Amino acid sequence: MKQVVVPVRYPLSDHSRATLARGIEIAEREGAALSVLHVNLYQNNRQVTRRELKDAVESAFGRLDNARYTIRSGLLVEESILEEIAAEEADVVVIGKKQASRWREMIRRLADDPDIEQFLRRRLDCQVITVSADA
């Protein structure tokens, strides 16, 4: 089964809602499993639980079939997202436009060409879809 990973903030921001709406649409269209991901940063005091994430998403979008809610912890959001994409063997990753620019900065440090989609396609073999908040 195809896998769609959608990283979100908690509580859900407008950007996260737009990104998640697009991820849900893709998962439904493709008959794919949906993985909703939130990263708890070690340096923050607030640790979001899987239940809180699931309740927030279901409050905004209703119950989602084939959805999985994942909480990762890390120092860098971008690195934790990349680890989850690899672990899930994601086929599609849906990220917000703001997240894309942060990834671009991180990848610029690792590679000469900060083309996120090409970098992820070469490294992880997945499609990256970028969504703006007004999508």
Secondary structure, DSSP 8 states (H G I E B T S, - for coil): --EEEEE--SS--HHHHHHHHHHHHHHHHHT-EEEEEEEEETTSS----HHHHHHHHHHHH---TTEEEEEEEES-HHHHHHHHHHHHT-SEEEEEHHHHHHHHHHHHHH-S---HHHHHHHHH--EEEEE-TT-
